[in-house]
Amino acid sequence: MSQNYTIGDVIEVKVEKIVPRGLGLGFAEKLTVLVPLAAPGDVLCVRLLDIKKRLAFAEIVEVKAGGPNRIGAPCEYFGACGGCDFQQMGYTAQLEAKIGIIRDCLHRIGKIEYDAEIPIIPSPNEFGYRSRARWHIDREKKTIGYYARDSHNVIDIKSCPILTPELATTLERTRESIDWGTVWSERAEVDAATGENGSVSVFSAEMAEPTVELSYAINDDVYAFSAETFFQANRSLIGELIDAAVGDAEGTAAFDLYSGVGLFAISLARRFEKVVAVEENPTAVEFAKKNVARAGFANVRLVAQSVSKFLTENQKKRLDLILIDPPRSGTEKQTIPAIARLRPTQISYVSCEPSILARDLRILLDAGYKIDRITALDLFPQTHHVETVVRLTRG
């Protein structure tokens, strides 16, 4: 137990598998050890950083023997930067680890035994895929980049291999052109995104210039957005994401919750007589209006309101489908119970955080829903993050 170990001790462990948060799971005598940046099969010397009863968090001191899927990370900042945490594994191993993370969350958090296959759609690009980024600025140190691992210290990033070429160039230009005398906050942020034909949009509260509008075409639909609004960062899988979330669903009425700039609303409008899209960010709603109008749909009602407030005011609707795509932080506390009370025929839950997804699925299953299928999409190669789409029907 914990009295047998002291913070700072260096011990040897073998990593059995990767668990939620991308941590390697290993065991010592009477101790379970979680360590980041590990690969299955690694034999590691690790330093204990925190001990809670029989559970310890540790850091790698030495890789004594790499597992069969361990590779050299191509990024010079790997390990120090808090972004990528899977570059030490080959891509097939990354995909396997993500399915394992989803299943672990379903079993441990949701108490859900799901025995069916969970297919994962790989990213066509393992690097150079990220078309959206947030960079942090430290005025005092004159650094721009990403937060260090487990810290809010800014690492000065000169290059990032997961960025699209356009964003990589934008990061370099931002570094070269920034006027530090105009940065008022000690800590500032810069959001950047790319659209069609290499166009770039940049937004920061520290910058006076207007944020450029972008557009991106998916099949026959064109979506307008900017760095000030959310849009999927891995554009190569957006079509597959829409297919997984909407699929062959059809009917009279559907809700699209946390609808953003209308990514799913337009596809839903083709399959449902009436669609209500709910989004709290007013800038995103304005883009959604433009996108829906451009697509030529008059059957979509856009609501600029928080999802929780909207559901409180709309508890007597007859719905064929509710599609929900919350941020990584999850839904407001009463949102999932409110969805269950509405009793839509189908629910499509799009999630980028498996632990919150598992928690919410437990509520829906207890309310009488059953899981039809689960699809994973690797929108975030080189990280432990994974997009999951769960389709449910009312039992």
N, C-alpha and C positions, 0 to 999 in steps of 0.2 A: 504494500500500500504506500501512500505518499510519504510516510515516515522513513521508508527505505531509500528514498531518493531526495535529492536536494536540487533546487534550481541552479543551473550551471553544470550539473553532472553531464558527462559525455558517455553515451552508451551506444551499443550496436543494435540495430533493428533491421529486419527484412520487411520490405513493403509488400503487403498482400494484395492490395487493390487501391483504387482511387475512390474517395467518398465525397459527399457534398462539400462545396467550397473548393474543390480541386485538391484536397489534402490526401497525402499518402497515408494509409493505415498500416501500422506495424505493431508488434507486441514485444515487450520485455517481460521479465518475471513480475507477475502481479501488476502489470502496467500496460495500458493501451496508449499508443503513441501516434499522434497526428503531426505530419510534417509536410510543408508545402514544397513544390518544385521537385517532387519525387516521381518515379515511374514504377509500374508494377514489376516486382522481381528485384528491385534495387536492394543491395546490402549496404547500409549507411551507418556511418558514425554521426550521431546527432547530439546536439546540446539541448538540454531541457530548459525551456523558457518559462513555463507555467505548469503547475501541477494542481489538479483538482481531484482529490481522492485517488481513484485508479486511472485517471485520464490525464495525459500530459500533452502539451504542445511543444514542438521542438523545431530547431533549424538544422540544416545539413552542415556538418563540419567537413565530412569527406565522403565521397562515393567510393566505397571499397570495391564493390563489384556492381556494375550497371546491369539492370534488367535487360531482357532481350529486346525491348522496344525503346531503350534509352538512346538518344542521339545528342549531338552537340547543338546547342541553341545558336541560330544564326545572328541574333541581335546582340550587339555589344552591351546593351543595357539590361539584358535578361538577368533576373535575380534581384537587381536593385530597383528597377522600375516596377510599379505596382500594377501594370497592365497585364501583359501576357504571363500566364503561369503554366502553359502546356507546351512550350517550345522544346522541352526536354524529351518529348515523346514523338515518335513517328505518327503520321496522320491517322492511319488505321487504328492505332492504340488510342488516340484522342477520341475518335468516334465511339469506340467500345467503352471508354471511361465515361462518356457523357450518357450513354444508355444506362450504365451502371448507376450513375448519379440519380437519374430519373427514377429508376426502380427502387433505389435505396430510400428516396424521399417518399415514394408511394407507400412502401412497407413500413418505414420507421415513423414517419410523421402522420401519414393519412391512414395507417392501419389498413391499407388496400392491397389485396393479393391479386395482382393482374398478371395472368400467366400467358396471355397472348403476345405475339411478337410486337416489338416497338421498332418499326423501321426508322432509320435516320437518313435523311437526304444530305449528302456531303456538299460542301462548297466547291464549285468549279475552281476557285482560286484559294489556295492555302495561305498565300501572302498577297499583298497589294490589293486587298478587297475592300478595305474600310473607306467608305465615301463620306463618312461623317466623324468628326472628332471634337473633343473639348480639350483645350490646352490651358494650363494654369500658369500664371505669371507671378513671380516674386520680385516686387519692385526693388527691395533693398539689395538682393543678391544679383538682380538683373538676369534672371533665369526664366526660361519659358520651356514648358514640356509637360510631363506627367508627374503625379505624386509618386514618391518612393513607396515601396512596399510597407504596409502597416504604418503609414506616416502621412502627414500633410506637408512634408518638405518637398519642394519642387526639384526634380531632376532635370537638368538642362539637356534636352533631347535634340540632337542635331539631325538625326535620321530615325525613321520608324518603318520597319519593313512591312507592317500590315496596312499602311496607308496606301491609297491609290496614288499614282504618280502626281496627279494634280494637287492632292492635299500635301504630299511630301514637299512639292515645290512651294506651296503656300506657307507651310511651316518655316521653310528656309527664308522666304521673303519677309515674313512677319518678323522673324528674328533680326534680319538685317535692317528693316525699315522702322522698327518701333522707336518712338520718341519717348524715352523714359521720363522726361519732364512732364508729359501729359498724362501719365498713369497716376491717378490720384489715390487709388486704393493700394494698401500694402500687398494685398492678394487680389488678383483680378483673374477673369476667365475670358477665353476667346473660343467661340463656337465657329466651326467651319464645316462646309458641306460642298459637295460637287454635284453637278447636274449633267445635262446633255452636252456633248461636244466639249468637254473639259471645262465648262463654266464653273466658277467658284463663288460661293457666298460666305461672307464673314460677318459675325455679329459679336459685339462686346459692348457692355455698358460704358467702357472706357473710351470708345471710339465714336467720333462725331459723324463719320460718313455713313450714308444709308446702307442698309443691308440689301444685297442684290437678290432678286427673285430668280429661282431656278425652275427647271421643268425636267421631267423624266417620263419617258414613254414605256408603258408596260402593255404588251399586245397592242390593242387599238386605243388604249386610254392614255391620256397625258395628264400628269399630276404636277401642279405648281406647288412649290414650297420654298423655304429659305433656311438659312442657318439658325433662324430664330424659332423654328418649329421642328417637331420630331418627324423624321422620315427614316425608314429602315436603312441601316448603314451598309448592309451587304446586298447590293442591288441585284446580284446574279441569282438570288433565290426568291425574289419578291413574287414572281409568278407562281412558283411552287407553294409559297406561303398562302397566297390567296386561294389556290386550289384546295389546299389542305383545310383551310378555315371555312370556306364557303361550300366547296364541293358541289353536290347535286341538290343541295337544300333548296326548297321552293315553297311558296305558299302565299298567304294573304298579307301578313304583317310581320315585320322584324325590327328589333332594336339593334343598333350598332353602338356599343358603349365604349367610351374612351376612343372616339372615332378619328381623332387627329385631323389630317387634311383630306380624309375621305377614301383612304386606301381600300377598305373593304366595302364601304357604302355603295360605291359605283357598281361593283360586282353583285351586291345584294339587290340593287335596284333592277337588275336584269331578271331576277328570279322571284321577286316579291312585289305584290301590288303596292304596298306602302312600306317605307323604311324611315325610321326615326334615328338620326345619328346624333349622339350626345358627346360634347367635348367642352371642357372648361376653358381651355386656352383660346382667347378671342382671336388671336392672330391666325391660329390653325383653322378656326371656324371660317374666317374670311377666305382663306385658301380653299377650304372645302366647298364653299359656295361657288367659287370660280371653277373648280374641278367638276362639280356636279353639273353646272350649267354648260360647260364645254362638252361634257359627255351627252348632253341633251335629255337629261332625266328630270321630269317634273314630279316624280313620286317620292322624292327624298325630302324630309323635313329636318333641317339642321337646328339643333338646340345648343345655345351657348350657356351651359349650366354644369354644375358639378353632378356627377353620376348619382351620388347618394341623394342629393336634393331632388333630382329628376325622378328617381325611383320612388321616393316618398310621396310624390305628387301623382304618380301614375301606377297605382296598384290594382286597377280594374280593367286592364287591357287583356284582350285575347291575342296571344302571340304564337306564331309558328316557330320562331327562332329568336334567341338572344345570342349575339356574338359579343364577346368581351375580350378586350386586349389592354389590360391595365399596365401601368409602368412597373419597373422592377421592384419598386417599394410595395406594390400590391394595391388592393382596393381599400376603400374606406370600410370601417368595421361592419356596417350594416348592409353593405352592397350584396354580398352573396346570399344572406338570408332573404333579402328583398327579392332577388331574382328567383329564388326557390318558391317564394310565396306567389309570384306571378304565374308559375307553372307553365312556362312555354313548352311546346312539344319537343323542341330540340334546343340544346345549348352548345355553342362552339366557344371553347375557352383557349385563347392564345396567351402563352405565358413565356417570359424569359427568366423566371425564377422558380425552379422545380419545388423548392421547399414551400413557398406560398401556394403554388398550384396544388400540391398534395393536401395542404390544410383545407383549402377551399373545396376540393373534390370530396373530401370527407363529409362536408356539410351538404353538398348536393346529393351524394349517394344516400345519406340519411334521410333526405327529403323525398326519396323515391326514384331518383334518376339512376341510370346504368351507363357504364362506359361502352360506347360502340367501338371506338378505335382511338389509338394514340399514335401521333406522328411526330417525330423529332426532325428538326432542320438545323444544320450547323451554320448558323448565321455568324458565328464568332470563332473561327479557327484560331488556334494558338492560345485560347483561353478556356476556362472551365465552363463558361456560359453556354447555354443551349436554349434554342427556341422549341417549345413544345405546343402542339395543338391537340386538344382533347375534344372529341365529339361525343355528346351525351344525348340520350333520349329518355323521355319519361316512362318509367316502368309501369 
